[in-house]
Every structure is written in structure tokens, then in C-alpha cells.
Amino acid sequence: MSTTPAEAPVKAALFDAALDVIKERGPQKLSLREVARRAGVSHAAPYNHFANKHALLVALAAEGFRRLDQSMADAQAIASPRPDEQLTAIGLGYVMFALRNQELYRLMQDSELCPRDDVLDALRTTDATNERLFDCVVALRTAHGQPLDDMSVRVDALILWSLVHGLSDLLNNDLVDGVDKTDMGFFRGLLRRSLSLYDPDPAGST
């Protein structure tokens, strides 16, 4: 469902209310009636934007991916244009988003509540986060004179995505002891170490 400029504040309020419910009760307990109550609108108002609860959850997940991509883009914008720094930056942008938006991030990864195809339909585009990662991998492989065949790029992207995704899950579930979640310098160093696959001397990537 499209949203007019006049309707945008209502939709934003519904998103915020839905996130509050998910944070307190989890997505399974979300209802359009409760979301409407918290947003201060009529019980019928959510149906102007979402056909049902599933549509609201999918729209939330899609919005989460937009915000994730923006977090990665913002990190890139303040980083050095060097390919290794750009790749490190998008990794930091990913982890920072996951730590600051834990409930939304978990919903984005829930393939039962938010099937990937449904989320991509809601985005009305390809997954921008994947495209950003692939572009950075291609730039770094080019800088190191490495092959750009599709499989090589995909393998590198999978390794790097697995790192930031796994790190985000471990941190969000408090499974890592002795790590300050606000220490972006630590995470930057960790991500820099991961780029040793591009360096014949792994020690040179620290």
C-alpha cells in the first residue's frame, strides 16, 4: 500500500508503536489493535497501511533493511576511500545497527515471520546491503589484483557477511565475555583482521 505525505506521520507512529510491542512482548504477541492504541489512532487506521499483522511485520523488516543499509552508508561516508577502509566501515555500520536495534534486527532475520521474498517485495528492490558488500569486495579484490570471477567474489562476501552477522548475534545474545559493546575501536580492529585473506602476510593486516 502506498503512503501519501499526509499519511507518513501515521505510518511512522505505527512503526514505532509496533517496535515497542515487539520489544516488550515479542513479534508473536503483536496485534494491529494494540499497535493502533499505542500510536493513538483509531483501530481501523492500521488497515489503511497494512492488510494484516503479517504485512506489518514484513514492512517493519523491510524498513529495518533500509535503516541497516543507511547505517552502512553513513559509516562509509566518513571512512577513507581506500577499499580496505570502506569494507571495514560497512562492517562497522552493520554491527552498530544490530547492537542499537536489537528487536528490529532479530525480526529482520526471522524467516518464518518475515520470508525473504516477502521482504524483498516490500523493499521493491534488490537487497541493497548485499549489493554494498559485493561492491566493496570487488573494489578490494581489484586493488589486490585478485580475480573477479563470480564465485571468488561470492565466497569472500559470504566469509565477511558471516563474520559481521555472527558477531552481531553473539553480542546481542550476550555470548561474548569481556567485550565492551560500545568499543567501536575493538570491532574495527577485529574487522581489519578479517581482511587478512587479501594479504599474503596476515600479520600485516592488523
C-alpha positions in Angstrom: 0.0 0.0 0.0 1.4 3.4 -0.9 1.6 6.2 1.6 0.9 9.9 0.9 2.9 12.6 2.6 0.0 13.4 4.8 -0.2 9.7 5.9 3.5 9.3 6.6 3.4 10.5 10.2 0.7 8.0 11.0 2.7 5.2 9.4 5.8 6.2 11.3 3.8 6.3 14.6 2.5 2.8 13.8 6.1 1.5 13.2 7.3 3.0 16.5 4.3 1.5 18.4 4.9 -1.9 16.7 8.6 -1.8 17.7 7.6 -1.1 21.3 5.2 -4.1 21.4 7.9 -6.3 19.9 10.4 -5.1 22.4 8.1 -5.8 25.3 6.3 -9.0 24.2 7.9 -10.3 21.0 6.5 -10.3 17.5 4.2 -13.2 18.1 2.2 -11.1 20.6 1.8 -8.1 18.2 -1.7 -7.1 17.2 -2.9 -4.3 15.0 -5.4 -3.3 17.6 -2.6 -2.9 20.3 -0.4 -1.0 17.8 -3.2 1.4 17.0 -3.9 2.0 20.7 -0.3 2.8 21.4 0.0 5.0 18.3 -3.0 7.0 19.4 -5.1 6.3 16.3 -8.3 4.5 15.6 -8.4 0.7 15.5 -9.1 0.9 11.8 -6.2 3.2 11.0 -3.5 0.5 10.6 -5.6 -1.1 7.8 -5.0 2.0 5.7 -1.4 0.9 5.5 -1.2 -2.8 6.3 -3.6 -5.6 5.2 -2.9 -7.7 8.3 -0.3 -8.4 11.0 1.9 -10.3 8.6 2.1 -7.3 6.3 3.0 -5.0 9.2 5.8 -7.3 10.3 7.1 -7.6 6.7 7.0 -3.8 6.3 8.9 -3.4 9.6 11.6 -5.9 8.4 11.9 -4.1 5.1 12.3 -0.7 6.9 14.9 -2.4 9.0 16.9 -3.3 6.0 16.6 0.2 4.7 18.0 1.5 8.0 20.7 -1.1 8.0 21.8 0.0 4.6 21.8 3.6 5.7 23.9 2.8 8.7 26.4 1.1 6.4 26.3 4.1 4.0 26.8 6.6 6.8 29.9 4.6 8.0 31.3 4.5 4.5 30.8 8.3 4.1 33.2 9.1 7.0 35.7 6.5 6.2 38.8 6.7 4.0 38.1 5.9 0.3 40.7 3.1 0.5 38.9 -0.2 -0.4 40.0 -1.9 2.9 38.7 1.0 4.9 35.4 1.1 3.0 34.9 -2.6 3.6 35.8 -2.2 7.3 33.3 0.7 7.5 30.3 -1.2 6.2 31.1 -4.0 8.7 31.1 -1.5 11.5 27.9 0.0 10.2 26.3 -3.4 10.2 27.4 -4.3 13.8 26.4 -0.8 15.1 22.9 -1.2 13.6 22.5 -4.6 15.0 23.5 -3.6 18.5 21.4 -0.4 18.6 18.2 -2.0 17.1 18.2 -5.5 18.6 14.5 -6.2 18.4 14.2 -5.0 14.8 17.4 -6.8 13.8 16.0 -10.1 15.2 12.8 -9.6 13.3 14.7 -9.0 10.1 16.4 -12.4 10.5 13.1 -14.3 11.3 12.4 -16.2 8.0 9.2 -17.7 9.4 7.5 -14.4 10.3 9.2 -12.4 7.5 10.0 -14.6 4.5 12.8 -13.2 2.4 10.8 -13.0 -0.8 8.1 -11.0 1.0 10.6 -8.6 2.5 12.2 -8.0 -1.0 8.8 -7.4 -2.4 8.2 -4.8 0.3 11.5 -3.2 -0.4 10.6 -3.1 -4.1 14.3 -3.5 -4.9 17.2 -5.9 -4.5 18.8 -6.3 -1.1 20.9 -3.1 -1.0 23.1 -4.4 1.9 24.3 -7.3 -0.2 25.0 -5.1 -3.2 27.0 -2.7 -1.0 29.0 -5.7 0.3 29.6 -7.1 -3.2 30.8 -3.7 -4.5 33.3 -3.4 -1.7 34.6 -6.9 -2.2 35.1 -6.2 -5.9 36.9 -3.0 -5.2 39.3 -4.7 -2.7 39.9 -7.7 -4.9 40.7 -5.2 -7.8 43.1 -3.3 -5.6 45.0 -6.5 -4.8 45.0 -7.8 -8.3 42.8 -10.8 -7.5 40.3 -12.5 -9.8 36.8 -11.0 -10.1 35.0 -14.2 -11.1 31.6 -14.6 -9.6 32.5 -17.5 -7.3 35.5 -15.8 -5.8 33.5 -12.6 -5.1 30.6 -14.6 -3.6 32.9 -16.6 -1.3 34.6 -13.5 0.0 31.3 -11.8 0.6 30.0 -14.9 2.4 33.0 -15.0 4.7 32.7 -11.3 5.6 29.0 -11.4 6.0 29.2 -14.4 8.2 31.7 -12.5 10.4 29.5 -9.5 11.0 26.3 -11.5 11.2 27.8 -14.0 13.7 29.4 -11.3 15.7 26.2 -9.3 15.9 24.3 -12.4 17.1 26.9 -13.3 19.7 26.9 -9.8 21.1 23.1 -9.4 21.1 22.7 -12.7 23.0 25.4 -11.8 25.5 27.5 -14.8 24.5 30.9 -12.9 24.5 32.5 -12.2 27.8 34.8 -9.2 28.4 33.7 -7.2 25.4 32.6 -3.6 25.7 29.7 -3.3 23.2 30.4 0.4 22.8 34.1 -0.1 21.9 33.9 0.5 18.2 37.7 0.6 18.1 37.8 -3.0 19.2 35.3 -4.0 16.5 37.2 -2.1 13.9 40.4 -3.9 14.7 38.6 -7.3 14.6 37.1 -6.5 11.2 40.5 -5.3 9.9 42.0 -8.7 11.0 39.4 -10.4 8.8 40.8 -8.7 5.7 44.0 -10.8 6.1 42.5 -13.1 3.3 43.7 -10.3 1.0 47.1 -10.1 2.4 49.9 -12.7 1.8 51.2 -11.8 5.3 48.2 -12.0 7.7 50.2 -10.1 10.4 50.3 -7.1 8.0 46.5 -6.6 8.3 46.5 -5.7 12.0 
